[in-house]
Amino acid sequence: MKYTPLPKELYQRNRKKLVAKLKSDSVAILNANDIMPTNADGTMKFRQNNDLFYLCGIDQEETILLLAPDCPVPAMREVLFLRETNEHIAVWEGHKYTKEEAEAASGIQNIKWLAEFDLVFNTVVALSKNIYLNTNEHLRAGVHVETRDARFIKTCKEKYPLHEYERIAPIMHELRGVKEKEEIAQLQIACDITEKGFRRILSFVKSGVTEYEIEAEFLHEFVRNRSKGFAYEPIIASGASACVLHYIENNKACNDGELLLMDVGAEYGNYNADMTRTIPVNGRFSPRQRAVYDAVFRVKNQASAMLTPGVTIQDYHKEVGLIMQSELVGLGLIDQTDIKNQDKDWPAYKKYFMHGTSHHLGLDVHDVGTMHFPIKAGMVFTVEPGIYIPAEGFGVRLENDIVVLENGYLDLMGNIPVEAEEIEELMNS
């Protein structure tokens, strides 16, 4: 791995938080993700199941974590199962965890090879009343392939039909929503790498450069700083392409007088940054571009201050919408008649600002969390308002990542240039 692993004490605390929420006499099982195929004999890069990683820090395929806190056999209360390596695997795929390395990384003392799983699981299940199984229950998930978890659920229920089955996902959403200090430090590294990439392209962008060249500059800086690369497919959108919210073609030339919207973030240690900046291709905003930019900047700052403990995301989004509504009136994009006649389910401001302002951030870019319960200190959110004007051929979005504190917030991207004057100064220095 390229990154510096987090200490085992984090994963020990995380497991304690999970088992405290399990019913008595329970066993919980979490599986690694599959290595997904592409075509022929090709495969995608492996990406660990985030719930498993959160609980043990093991970044390797074919891993299983078993937790049975009330098991009368103490050695079976925490068991980590690994793929056993051999000479062939070592030659073709490289090093795999040894039992000693896995114990040092996870803090789990009972490490076994995967071949022993069925025997151990059968013993633990016989001593348990409830079986907790994991699934992807993200509110926006579209699961079209059968996962390792899904296959395990089928076989488990066939073999043990009389046990009570419970869901791990709601518990994991609650736990992962509030970050530990080590996680915030890892997110800060991802944001700092993102900053390096952005500063690199500020001196690179000029009229005639292509979007894919800018993408390459980001990737170069990310990887040389021990990131696997982009946290998500980067959006490098010049001109009117910025009005396409998920534009990822990144194949056009950037022209004089256009704005360039870049939604990019670096990954580090499986944690993700999520940044958006909008800059003038020629290094100077036009008066109209600057007016729209400043409006988005004001909304971003006000929205950041509104993310406080006790607030719900739904109420927060409504309030941000009212702030944006006022800015759009000031820009002449909507008027009081539009507001008076608006559809309450699709307010007038949605014509120019059609997406949400914030989402959880962490091991997933759109991280799991409790979206319908009050915000808590320690949660990490993006703040990303935007104004998109297809008729004028440009859009502006600005996005920072913040940690909610008991009083105020910590901006993980506070060192990344965002004020218009600083952007122009850096591009023309």
Secondary structure, 3 states (H helix, E strand, C coil): CCCCCCCHHHHHHHHHHHHCCCCCCEEEEEECCCCCECCCCCECCCCCCHHHHHHHCCCCCCCEEEECCCCCCHHHCEEEEECCCCHHHHHHCCCCCCHHHHHHHHCCCEEEEHHHHHHHHHHHHHCCCEEEECCCCCCCCCCCCCCHHHHHHHHHHHHCCCCEEEECHHHHHHHHHECCHHHHHHHHHHHHHHHHHHHHHHCCCCCCCEHHHHHHHHHHHHHHCCCCCECCCCEEEEHHHHHCCCCCCCCCECCCCCEEEEEECEEECCEECCEEEEEECCCCCCHHHHHHHHHHHHHHHHHHHHCCCCCCHHHHHHHHHHHHHHHHHHCCCCCHHHHHCCECCECHHHHCCCCCCCCECCCCCCCCCCCCCCCCCCEEEEECCEEEEHHHCEEEECEEEEEECCCCEEECCCCCCCCHHHHHHHHCC
